[in-house]
Amino acid sequence: MRVEVQVTDTTLEGEYREVDGLSGQCERCGHTVEVYGDSDASERALCVKMREECPEGENNFYVSSR
Ligand SMILES: [Zn+2]
């Protein structure tokens, strides 16, 4: 099943300062994950992380909402 991840920009605690990151929310269960960076690669990493962590099951295919 295709599940959209609602992606929003955020800032995360870095080692020395706050850094840009992305926050993603599963449209089905509301589970949220965060990754560092706001590039396309970060967006893909966000979807991969959601696939690993979403309690809805790992058979879903997660895609970015943007
Ligand atoms: Zn979910």
N, CA, C, O and the ligand as a Tripos MOL2 file, in Angstrom:
@<TRIPOS>MOLECULE
protein
  265   263    67     0     0
PROTEIN
NO_CHARGES

@<TRIPOS>ATOM
      1 N           0.8430   -1.2030    0.0000 N.3       1 MET1
      2 CA          0.0000    0.0000    0.0000 C.3       1 MET1
      3 C           0.8780    1.2530    0.0000 C.2       1 MET1
      4 O           1.9180    1.3140    0.6560 O.2       1 MET1
      5 N           0.4260    2.2290   -0.7480 N.am      2 ARG2
      6 CA          1.1660    3.4830   -0.8280 C.3       2 ARG2
      7 C           0.6830    4.4130    0.2810 C.2       2 ARG2
      8 O          -0.5070    4.7080    0.3860 O.2       2 ARG2
      9 N           1.6130    4.8640    1.0940 N.am      3 VAL3
     10 CA          1.2670    5.7410    2.2070 C.3       3 VAL3
     11 C           2.0450    7.0400    2.0810 C.2       3 VAL3
     12 O           3.2600    7.0280    1.8850 O.2       3 VAL3
     13 N           1.3590    8.1350    2.1930 N.am      4 GLU4
     14 CA          2.0420    9.4230    2.1110 C.3       4 GLU4
     15 C           2.6310    9.8270    3.4500 C.2       4 GLU4
     16 O           2.0200    9.6500    4.5040 O.2       4 GLU4
     17 N           3.8350   10.3750    3.3770 N.am      5 VAL5
     18 CA          4.4830   10.9410    4.5480 C.3       5 VAL5
     19 C           4.3910   12.4580    4.4190 C.2       5 VAL5
     20 O           4.9350   13.0490    3.4860 O.2       5 VAL5
     21 N           3.7000   13.0720    5.3620 N.am      6 GLN6
     22 CA          3.5680   14.5300    5.3490 C.3       6 GLN6
     23 C           4.8770   15.1410    5.8310 C.2       6 GLN6
     24 O           5.2420   15.0270    7.0010 O.2       6 GLN6
     25 N           5.5730   15.7900    4.9070 N.am      7 VAL7
     26 CA          6.9110   16.3060    5.2090 C.3       7 VAL7
     27 C           6.8540   17.7870    5.5560 C.2       7 VAL7
     28 O           6.2400   18.5790    4.8400 O.2       7 VAL7
     29 N           7.4910   18.1520    6.6500 N.am      8 THR8
     30 CA          7.6030   19.5640    7.0150 C.3       8 THR8
     31 C           9.0320   19.8710    7.4310 C.2       8 THR8
     32 O           9.7410   19.0160    7.9600 O.2       8 THR8
     33 N           9.4380   21.1100    7.1800 N.am      9 ASP9
     34 CA         10.7620   21.5480    7.6070 C.3       9 ASP9
     35 C          10.7850   21.7100    9.1100 C.2       9 ASP9
     36 O           9.7850   22.0900    9.7200 O.2       9 ASP9
     37 N          11.9390   21.4180    9.7080 N.am     10 THR10
     38 CA         12.0650   21.5800   11.1430 C.3      10 THR10
     39 C          13.5140   21.8790   11.4750 C.2      10 THR10
     40 O          14.3810   21.8090   10.6040 O.2      10 THR10
     41 N          13.7810   22.2100   12.7230 N.am     11 THR11
     42 CA         15.1630   22.3290   13.1610 C.3      11 THR11
     43 C          15.3940   21.3080   14.2640 C.2      11 THR11
     44 O          14.5480   21.1010   15.1340 O.2      11 THR11
     45 N          16.5630   20.6740   14.2040 N.am     12 LEU12
     46 CA         16.8900   19.6250   15.1590 C.3      12 LEU12
     47 C          18.1120   20.0150   15.9670 C.2      12 LEU12
     48 O          18.9430   20.8060   15.5210 O.2      12 LEU12
     49 N          18.2110   19.4490   17.1610 N.am     13 GLU13
     50 CA         19.3710   19.6800   17.9980 C.3      13 GLU13
     51 C          20.5880   19.0020   17.3910 C.2      13 GLU13
     52 O          20.6410   17.7760   17.2970 O.2      13 GLU13
     53 N          21.5710   19.8060   16.9760 N.am     14 GLY14
     54 CA         22.8060   19.2310   16.4890 C.3      14 GLY14
     55 C          23.7900   19.1080   17.6220 C.2      14 GLY14
     56 O          23.4510   19.3600   18.7790 O.2      14 GLY14
     57 N          25.0030   18.7240   17.2990 N.am     15 GLU15
     58 CA         26.0030   18.5510   18.3380 C.3      15 GLU15
     59 C          26.4230   19.8930   18.9290 C.2      15 GLU15
     60 O          26.6640   20.0130   20.1300 O.2      15 GLU15
     61 N          26.5070   20.9110   18.0490 N.am     16 TYR16
     62 CA         26.9500   22.2210   18.5180 C.3      16 TYR16
     63 C          25.9020   23.3100   18.3610 C.2      16 TYR16
     64 O          25.9320   24.3330   19.0460 O.2      16 TYR16
     65 N          24.9740   23.0660   17.4410 N.am     17 ARG17
     66 CA         23.9700   24.0900   17.1660 C.3      17 ARG17
     67 C          22.7420   23.4220   16.5590 C.2      17 ARG17
     68 O          22.7440   22.2230   16.2770 O.2      17 ARG17
     69 N          21.7150   24.2020   16.3680 N.am     18 GLU18
     70 CA         20.5370   23.6540   15.7110 C.3      18 GLU18
     71 C          20.8000   23.5420   14.2170 C.2      18 GLU18
     72 O          21.4320   24.4150   13.6210 O.2      18 GLU18
     73 N          20.3150   22.4720   13.6220 N.am     19 VAL19
     74 CA         20.5240   22.2390   12.1990 C.3      19 VAL19
     75 C          19.1840   21.9950   11.5170 C.2      19 VAL19
     76 O          18.2120   21.5660   12.1390 O.2      19 VAL19
     77 N          19.1640   22.2830   10.2180 N.am     20 ASP20
     78 CA         17.9580   22.0420    9.4410 C.3      20 ASP20
     79 C          17.6700   20.5540    9.3540 C.2      20 ASP20
     80 O          18.5820   19.7340    9.2410 O.2      20 ASP20
     81 N          16.4250   20.2300    9.4060 N.am     21 GLY21
     82 CA         16.0310   18.8400    9.2770 C.3      21 GLY21
     83 C          14.6400   18.7410    8.6890 C.2      21 GLY21
     84 O          14.0010   19.7440    8.3720 O.2      21 GLY21
     85 N          14.1940   17.5190    8.5530 N.am     22 LEU22
     86 CA         12.8440   17.2740    8.0650 C.3      22 LEU22
     87 C          12.0940   16.4170    9.0680 C.2      22 LEU22
     88 O          12.6480   15.5020    9.6770 O.2      22 LEU22
     89 N          10.8310   16.7370    9.2180 N.am     23 SER23
     90 CA          9.9520   15.9370   10.0510 C.3      23 SER23
     91 C           8.8990   15.3100    9.1480 C.2      23 SER23
     92 O           8.3470   15.9810    8.2760 O.2      23 SER23
     93 N           8.6240   14.0450    9.3510 N.am     24 GLY24
     94 CA          7.6190   13.3740    8.5330 C.3      24 GLY24
     95 C           6.5860   12.7030    9.4090 C.2      24 GLY24
     96 O           6.9080   12.1020   10.4340 O.2      24 GLY24
     97 N           5.3290   12.8150    8.9860 N.am     25 GLN25
     98 CA          4.2560   12.1710    9.7300 C.3      25 GLN25
     99 C           3.5140   11.1940    8.8310 C.2      25 GLN25
    100 O           3.0980   11.5440    7.7260 O.2      25 GLN25
    101 N           3.3520    9.9780    9.3070 N.am     26 CYS26
    102 CA          2.6240    8.9470    8.5730 C.3      26 CYS26
    103 C           1.1540    9.3360    8.4690 C.2      26 CYS26
    104 O           0.5130    9.6290    9.4780 O.2      26 CYS26
    105 N           0.6230    9.3390    7.2570 N.am     27 GLU27
    106 CA         -0.7690    9.7640    7.0910 C.3      27 GLU27
    107 C          -1.7560    8.7400    7.6420 C.2      27 GLU27
    108 O          -2.9170    9.0650    7.8900 O.2      27 GLU27
    109 N          -1.3010    7.5140    7.8330 N.am     28 ARG28
    110 CA         -2.2100    6.4770    8.3100 C.3      28 ARG28
    111 C          -2.2760    6.3830    9.8300 C.2      28 ARG28
    112 O          -3.3600    6.2660   10.4000 O.2      28 ARG28
    113 N          -1.1210    6.4330   10.4860 N.am     29 CYS29
    114 CA         -1.1310    6.2190   11.9350 C.3      29 CYS29
    115 C          -0.6280    7.4240   12.7270 C.2      29 CYS29
    116 O          -0.7400    7.4440   13.9520 O.2      29 CYS29
    117 N          -0.0750    8.4300   12.0430 N.am     30 GLY30
    118 CA          0.3700    9.6150   12.7590 C.3      30 GLY30
    119 C           1.7600    9.5020   13.3500 C.2      30 GLY30
    120 O           2.2350   10.4310   14.0040 O.2      30 GLY30
    121 N           2.4250    8.3600   13.1250 N.am     31 HIS31
    122 CA          3.7830    8.1870   13.6290 C.3      31 HIS31
    123 C           4.7020    9.2180   12.9890 C.2      31 HIS31
    124 O           4.6040    9.4720   11.7890 O.2      31 HIS31
    125 N           5.5910    9.8130   13.7730 N.am     32 THR32
    126 CA          6.4930   10.8230   13.2280 C.3      32 THR32
    127 C           7.9430   10.3710   13.3140 C.2      32 THR32
    128 O           8.3440    9.6980   14.2630 O.2      32 THR32
    129 N           8.7280   10.7550   12.3000 N.am     33 VAL33
    130 CA         10.1690   10.5120   12.2870 C.3      33 VAL33
    131 C          10.8540   11.8050   11.8640 C.2      33 VAL33
    132 O          10.2460   12.6690   11.2320 O.2      33 VAL33
    133 N          12.1330   11.9240   12.2240 N.am     34 GLU34
    134 CA         12.9050   13.1040   11.8610 C.3      34 GLU34
    135 C          14.2530   12.6930   11.3130 C.2      34 GLU34
    136 O          14.8290   11.6900   11.7350 O.2      34 GLU34
    137 N          14.7530   13.4700   10.3720 N.am     35 VAL35
    138 CA         16.0980   13.2420    9.8430 C.3      35 VAL35
    139 C          16.8170   14.5830    9.7440 C.2      35 VAL35
    140 O          16.1890   15.6390    9.6630 O.2      35 VAL35
    141 N          18.1510   14.5190    9.7530 N.am     36 TYR36
    142 CA         18.9480   15.7200    9.5730 C.3      36 TYR36
    143 C          19.0220   16.0630    8.0940 C.2      36 TYR36
    144 O          19.0270   15.1780    7.2380 O.2      36 TYR36
    145 N          19.0800   17.3450    7.8050 N.am     37 GLY37
    146 CA         19.2190   17.8030    6.4290 C.3      37 GLY37
    147 C          17.8710   17.9890    5.7680 C.2      37 GLY37
    148 O          16.8620   17.4370    6.2070 O.2      37 GLY37
    149 N          17.8700   18.7820    4.6940 N.am     38 ASP38
    150 CA         16.6040   19.0270    4.0020 C.3      38 ASP38
    151 C          16.7320   18.8310    2.4890 C.2      38 ASP38
    152 O          15.9780   19.4110    1.7080 O.2      38 ASP38
    153 N          17.6900   18.0130    2.0970 N.am     39 SER39
    154 CA         17.8930   17.7400    0.6740 C.3      39 SER39
    155 C          16.9450   16.6320    0.1990 C.2      39 SER39
    156 O          16.2090   16.0400    0.9880 O.2      39 SER39
    157 N          16.9840   16.3710   -1.1100 N.am     40 ASP40
    158 CA         16.1940   15.2690   -1.6520 C.3      40 ASP40
    159 C          16.5890   13.9470   -1.0020 C.2      40 ASP40
    160 O          15.7450   13.0920   -0.7340 O.2      40 ASP40
    161 N          17.8980   13.7960   -0.7530 N.am     41 ALA41
    162 CA         18.3940   12.5660   -0.1250 C.3      41 ALA41
    163 C          17.8260   12.4210    1.2850 C.2      41 ALA41
    164 O          17.4980   11.3200    1.7270 O.2      41 ALA41
    165 N          17.7160   13.5470    1.9790 N.am     42 SER42
    166 CA         17.1530   13.5210    3.3280 C.3      42 SER42
    167 C          15.6890   13.1080    3.2790 C.2      42 SER42
    168 O          15.1920   12.3920    4.1480 O.2      42 SER42
    169 N          15.0140   13.5800    2.2340 N.am     43 GLU43
    170 CA         13.6010   13.2420    2.0720 C.3      43 GLU43
    171 C          13.4340   11.7340    1.8490 C.2      43 GLU43
    172 O          12.5220   11.1090    2.3910 O.2      43 GLU43
    173 N          14.3340   11.1700    1.0420 N.am     44 ARG44
    174 CA         14.2810    9.7190    0.8140 C.3      44 ARG44
    175 C          14.5900    8.9700    2.1020 C.2      44 ARG44
    176 O          13.9580    7.9620    2.4170 O.2      44 ARG44
    177 N          15.5850    9.4840    2.8510 N.am     45 ALA45
    178 CA         15.9610    8.8500    4.1140 C.3      45 ALA45
    179 C          14.7940    8.8840    5.0950 C.2      45 ALA45
    180 O          14.5970    7.9580    5.8820 O.2      45 ALA45
    181 N          14.0360    9.9550    5.0350 N.am     46 LEU46
    182 CA         12.8740   10.1020    5.9100 C.3      46 LEU46
    183 C          11.8450    9.0010    5.6100 C.2      46 LEU46
    184 O          11.2740    8.4030    6.5220 O.2      46 LEU46
    185 N          11.6250    8.7520    4.3270 N.am     47 CYS47
    186 CA         10.6560    7.7260    3.9330 C.3      47 CYS47
    187 C          11.1480    6.3270    4.3030 C.2      47 CYS47
    188 O          10.3590    5.4720    4.7040 O.2      47 CYS47
    189 N          12.4610    6.1010    4.1640 N.am     48 VAL48
    190 CA         13.0390    4.8150    4.5480 C.3      48 VAL48
    191 C          12.8820    4.5990    6.0520 C.2      48 VAL48
    192 O          12.5350    3.5080    6.5030 O.2      48 VAL48
    193 N          13.1450    5.6620    6.8210 N.am     49 LYS49
    194 CA         13.0410    5.5730    8.2710 C.3      49 LYS49
    195 C          11.5950    5.2940    8.6790 C.2      49 LYS49
    196 O          11.3330    4.5240    9.6030 O.2      49 LYS49
    197 N          10.6780    5.9270    7.9820 N.am     50 MET50
    198 CA          9.2620    5.6930    8.2720 C.3      50 MET50
    199 C           8.8970    4.2340    8.0160 C.2      50 MET50
    200 O           8.1510    3.6180    8.7770 O.2      50 MET50
    201 N           9.4380    3.7000    6.9300 N.am     51 ARG51
    202 CA          9.1690    2.3020    6.5900 C.3      51 ARG51
    203 C           9.6460    1.3740    7.7070 C.2      51 ARG51
    204 O           9.0090    0.3680    8.0210 O.2      51 ARG51
    205 N          10.7930    1.7440    8.3010 N.am     52 GLU52
    206 CA         11.3560    0.9160    9.3650 C.3      52 GLU52
    207 C          10.6010    1.0640   10.6790 C.2      52 GLU52
    208 O          10.4900    0.1110   11.4500 O.2      52 GLU52
    209 N          10.0840    2.2590   10.9290 N.am     53 GLU53
    210 CA          9.5370    2.5380   12.2610 C.3      53 GLU53
    211 C           8.0250    2.5360   12.3580 C.2      53 GLU53
    212 O           7.4740    2.3760   13.4470 O.2      53 GLU53
    213 N           7.3480    2.7110   11.2370 N.am     54 CYS54
    214 CA          5.8930    2.8090   11.2730 C.3      54 CYS54
    215 C           5.2760    1.5320   11.8320 C.2      54 CYS54
    216 O           5.5270    0.4420   11.3160 O.2      54 CYS54
    217 N           4.4620    1.6620   12.8930 N.am     55 PRO55
    218 CA          3.8360    0.4780   13.5010 C.3      55 PRO55
    219 C           2.7660   -0.1600   12.6180 C.2      55 PRO55
    220 O           2.2750   -1.2450   12.9290 O.2      55 PRO55
    221 N           2.4040    0.4950   11.5330 N.am     56 GLU56
    222 CA          1.3780   -0.0300   10.6260 C.3      56 GLU56
    223 C           1.8550   -1.2450    9.8380 C.2      56 GLU56
    224 O           1.0330   -1.9730    9.2830 O.2      56 GLU56
    225 N           3.1350   -1.4740    9.7790 N.am     57 GLY57
    226 CA          3.6460   -2.6170    9.0410 C.3      57 GLY57
    227 C           4.6300   -2.2120    7.9800 C.2      57 GLY57
    228 O           4.5370   -1.1360    7.3910 O.2      57 GLY57
    229 N           5.5880   -3.1060    7.7460 N.am     58 GLU58
    230 CA          6.6900   -2.7530    6.8670 C.3      58 GLU58
    231 C           6.4310   -3.0630    5.4000 C.2      58 GLU58
    232 O           7.3260   -2.8950    4.5710 O.2      58 GLU58
    233 N           5.2290   -3.5110    5.0630 N.am     59 ASN59
    234 CA          4.9210   -3.7840    3.6640 C.3      59 ASN59
    235 C           4.4740   -2.5290    2.9120 C.2      59 ASN59
    236 O           4.3340   -2.5450    1.6890 O.2      59 ASN59
    237 N           4.2560   -1.4610    3.6450 N.am     60 ASN60
    238 CA          3.8170   -0.2370    2.9950 C.3      60 ASN60
    239 C           4.9500    0.4100    2.2040 C.2      60 ASN60
    240 O           6.1290    0.1940    2.4860 O.2      60 ASN60
    241 N           4.5760    1.1880    1.2310 N.am     61 PHE61
    242 CA          5.5280    1.9330    0.4280 C.3      61 PHE61
    243 C           5.3260    3.4150    0.7520 C.2      61 PHE61
    244 O           4.2810    3.9880    0.4430 O.2      61 PHE61
    245 N           6.3210    4.0190    1.3670 N.am     62 TYR62
    246 CA          6.1730    5.3820    1.8390 C.3      62 TYR62
    247 C           6.7150    6.4010    0.8400 C.2      62 TYR62
    248 O           7.8470    6.2910    0.3670 O.2      62 TYR62
    249 N           5.8990    7.3720    0.5380 N.am     63 VAL63
    250 CA          6.3080    8.4100   -0.4060 C.3      63 VAL63
    251 C           6.1470    9.7880    0.2320 C.2      63 VAL63
    252 O           5.2570   10.0100    1.0530 O.2      63 VAL63
    253 N           7.0150   10.6940   -0.1580 N.am     64 SER64
    254 CA          6.9540   12.0490    0.3470 C.3      64 SER64
    255 C           5.7420   12.7850   -0.1880 C.2      64 SER64
    256 O           5.3270   12.5590   -1.3250 O.2      64 SER64
    257 N           5.1750   13.6580    0.6160 N.am     65 SER65
    258 CA          3.9960   14.4020    0.1980 C.3      65 SER65
    259 C           4.3680   15.5930   -0.6660 C.2      65 SER65
    260 O           3.4890   16.2630   -1.2070 O.2      65 SER65
    261 N           5.6680   15.8660   -0.8020 N.am     66 ARG66
    262 CA          6.0550   17.0340   -1.6020 C.3      66 ARG66
    263 C           7.1120   16.7220   -2.6410 C.2      66 ARG66
    264 O           7.5300   17.6110   -3.3830 O.2      66 ARG66
    265 ZN          2.1100    4.6210    9.9930 Zn       67 ZN67
@<TRIPOS>BOND
     1     1     2 1
     2     2     3 1
     3     3     4 2
     4     3     5 am
     5     5     6 1
     6     6     7 1
     7     7     8 2
     8     7     9 am
     9     9    10 1
    10    10    11 1
    11    11    12 2
    12    11    13 am
    13    13    14 1
    14    14    15 1
    15    15    16 2
    16    15    17 am
    17    17    18 1
    18    18    19 1
    19    19    20 2
    20    19    21 am
    21    21    22 1
    22    22    23 1
    23    23    24 2
    24    23    25 am
    25    25    26 1
    26    26    27 1
    27    27    28 2
    28    27    29 am
    29    29    30 1
    30    30    31 1
    31    31    32 2
    32    31    33 am
    33    33    34 1
    34    34    35 1
    35    35    36 2
    36    35    37 am
    37    37    38 1
    38    38    39 1
    39    39    40 2
    40    39    41 am
    41    41    42 1
    42    42    43 1
    43    43    44 2
    44    43    45 am
    45    45    46 1
    46    46    47 1
    47    47    48 2
    48    47    49 am
    49    49    50 1
    50    50    51 1
    51    51    52 2
    52    51    53 am
    53    53    54 1
    54    54    55 1
    55    55    56 2
    56    55    57 am
    57    57    58 1
    58    58    59 1
    59    59    60 2
    60    59    61 am
    61    61    62 1
    62    62    63 1
    63    63    64 2
    64    63    65 am
    65    65    66 1
    66    66    67 1
    67    67    68 2
    68    67    69 am
    69    69    70 1
    70    70    71 1
    71    71    72 2
    72    71    73 am
    73    73    74 1
    74    74    75 1
    75    75    76 2
    76    75    77 am
    77    77    78 1
    78    78    79 1
    79    79    80 2
    80    79    81 am
    81    81    82 1
    82    82    83 1
    83    83    84 2
    84    83    85 am
    85    85    86 1
    86    86    87 1
    87    87    88 2
    88    87    89 am
    89    89    90 1
    90    90    91 1
    91    91    92 2
    92    91    93 am
    93    93    94 1
    94    94    95 1
    95    95    96 2
    96    95    97 am
    97    97    98 1
    98    98    99 1
    99    99   100 2
   100    99   101 am
   101   101   102 1
   102   102   103 1
   103   103   104 2
   104   103   105 am
   105   105   106 1
   106   106   107 1
   107   107   108 2
   108   107   109 am
   109   109   110 1
   110   110   111 1
   111   111   112 2
   112   111   113 am
   113   113   114 1
   114   114   115 1
   115   115   116 2
   116   115   117 am
   117   117   118 1
   118   118   119 1
   119   119   120 2
   120   119   121 am
   121   121   122 1
   122   122   123 1
   123   123   124 2
   124   123   125 am
   125   125   126 1
   126   126   127 1
   127   127   128 2
   128   127   129 am
   129   129   130 1
   130   130   131 1
   131   131   132 2
   132   131   133 am
   133   133   134 1
   134   134   135 1
   135   135   136 2
   136   135   137 am
   137   137   138 1
   138   138   139 1
   139   139   140 2
   140   139   141 am
   141   141   142 1
   142   142   143 1
   143   143   144 2
   144   143   145 am
   145   145   146 1
   146   146   147 1
   147   147   148 2
   148   147   149 am
   149   149   150 1
   150   150   151 1
   151   151   152 2
   152   151   153 am
   153   153   154 1
   154   154   155 1
   155   155   156 2
   156   155   157 am
   157   157   158 1
   158   158   159 1
   159   159   160 2
   160   159   161 am
   161   161   162 1
   162   162   163 1
   163   163   164 2
   164   163   165 am
   165   165   166 1
   166   166   167 1
   167   167   168 2
   168   167   169 am
   169   169   170 1
   170   170   171 1
   171   171   172 2
   172   171   173 am
   173   173   174 1
   174   174   175 1
   175   175   176 2
   176   175   177 am
   177   177   178 1
   178   178   179 1
   179   179   180 2
   180   179   181 am
   181   181   182 1
   182   182   183 1
   183   183   184 2
   184   183   185 am
   185   185   186 1
   186   186   187 1
   187   187   188 2
   188   187   189 am
   189   189   190 1
   190   190   191 1
   191   191   192 2
   192   191   193 am
   193   193   194 1
   194   194   195 1
   195   195   196 2
   196   195   197 am
   197   197   198 1
   198   198   199 1
   199   199   200 2
   200   199   201 am
   201   201   202 1
   202   202   203 1
   203   203   204 2
   204   203   205 am
   205   205   206 1
   206   206   207 1
   207   207   208 2
   208   207   209 am
   209   209   210 1
   210   210   211 1
   211   211   212 2
   212   211   213 am
   213   213   214 1
   214   214   215 1
   215   215   216 2
   216   215   217 am
   217   217   218 1
   218   218   219 1
   219   219   220 2
   220   219   221 am
   221   221   222 1
   222   222   223 1
   223   223   224 2
   224   223   225 am
   225   225   226 1
   226   226   227 1
   227   227   228 2
   228   227   229 am
   229   229   230 1
   230   230   231 1
   231   231   232 2
   232   231   233 am
   233   233   234 1
   234   234   235 1
   235   235   236 2
   236   235   237 am
   237   237   238 1
   238   238   239 1
   239   239   240 2
   240   239   241 am
   241   241   242 1
   242   242   243 1
   243   243   244 2
   244   243   245 am
   245   245   246 1
   246   246   247 1
   247   247   248 2
   248   247   249 am
   249   249   250 1
   250   250   251 1
   251   251   252 2
   252   251   253 am
   253   253   254 1
   254   254   255 1
   255   255   256 2
   256   255   257 am
   257   257   258 1
   258   258   259 1
   259   259   260 2
   260   259   261 am
   261   261   262 1
   262   262   263 1
   263   263   264 2
@<TRIPOS>SUBSTRUCTURE
     1 MET1         2 RESIDUE 1 A MET
     2 ARG2         6 RESIDUE 1 A ARG
     3 VAL3        10 RESIDUE 1 A VAL
     4 GLU4        14 RESIDUE 1 A GLU
     5 VAL5        18 RESIDUE 1 A VAL
     6 GLN6        22 RESIDUE 1 A GLN
     7 VAL7        26 RESIDUE 1 A VAL
     8 THR8        30 RESIDUE 1 A THR
     9 ASP9        34 RESIDUE 1 A ASP
    10 THR10       38 RESIDUE 1 A THR
    11 THR11       42 RESIDUE 1 A THR
    12 LEU12       46 RESIDUE 1 A LEU
    13 GLU13       50 RESIDUE 1 A GLU
    14 GLY14       54 RESIDUE 1 A GLY
    15 GLU15       58 RESIDUE 1 A GLU
    16 TYR16       62 RESIDUE 1 A TYR
    17 ARG17       66 RESIDUE 1 A ARG
    18 GLU18       70 RESIDUE 1 A GLU
    19 VAL19       74 RESIDUE 1 A VAL
    20 ASP20       78 RESIDUE 1 A ASP
    21 GLY21       82 RESIDUE 1 A GLY
    22 LEU22       86 RESIDUE 1 A LEU
    23 SER23       90 RESIDUE 1 A SER
    24 GLY24       94 RESIDUE 1 A GLY
    25 GLN25       98 RESIDUE 1 A GLN
    26 CYS26      102 RESIDUE 1 A CYS
    27 GLU27      106 RESIDUE 1 A GLU
    28 ARG28      110 RESIDUE 1 A ARG
    29 CYS29      114 RESIDUE 1 A CYS
    30 GLY30      118 RESIDUE 1 A GLY
    31 HIS31      122 RESIDUE 1 A HIS
    32 THR32      126 RESIDUE 1 A THR
    33 VAL33      130 RESIDUE 1 A VAL
    34 GLU34      134 RESIDUE 1 A GLU
    35 VAL35      138 RESIDUE 1 A VAL
    36 TYR36      142 RESIDUE 1 A TYR
    37 GLY37      146 RESIDUE 1 A GLY
    38 ASP38      150 RESIDUE 1 A ASP
    39 SER39      154 RESIDUE 1 A SER
    40 ASP40      158 RESIDUE 1 A ASP
    41 ALA41      162 RESIDUE 1 A ALA
    42 SER42      166 RESIDUE 1 A SER
    43 GLU43      170 RESIDUE 1 A GLU
    44 ARG44      174 RESIDUE 1 A ARG
    45 ALA45      178 RESIDUE 1 A ALA
    46 LEU46      182 RESIDUE 1 A LEU
    47 CYS47      186 RESIDUE 1 A CYS
    48 VAL48      190 RESIDUE 1 A VAL
    49 LYS49      194 RESIDUE 1 A LYS
    50 MET50      198 RESIDUE 1 A MET
    51 ARG51      202 RESIDUE 1 A ARG
    52 GLU52      206 RESIDUE 1 A GLU
    53 GLU53      210 RESIDUE 1 A GLU
    54 CYS54      214 RESIDUE 1 A CYS
    55 PRO55      218 RESIDUE 1 A PRO
    56 GLU56      222 RESIDUE 1 A GLU
    57 GLY57      226 RESIDUE 1 A GLY
    58 GLU58      230 RESIDUE 1 A GLU
    59 ASN59      234 RESIDUE 1 A ASN
    60 ASN60      238 RESIDUE 1 A ASN
    61 PHE61      242 RESIDUE 1 A PHE
    62 TYR62      246 RESIDUE 1 A TYR
    63 VAL63      250 RESIDUE 1 A VAL
    64 SER64      254 RESIDUE 1 A SER
    65 SER65      258 RESIDUE 1 A SER
    66 ARG66      262 RESIDUE 1 A ARG
    67 ZN67       265 GROUP 0 **** ****
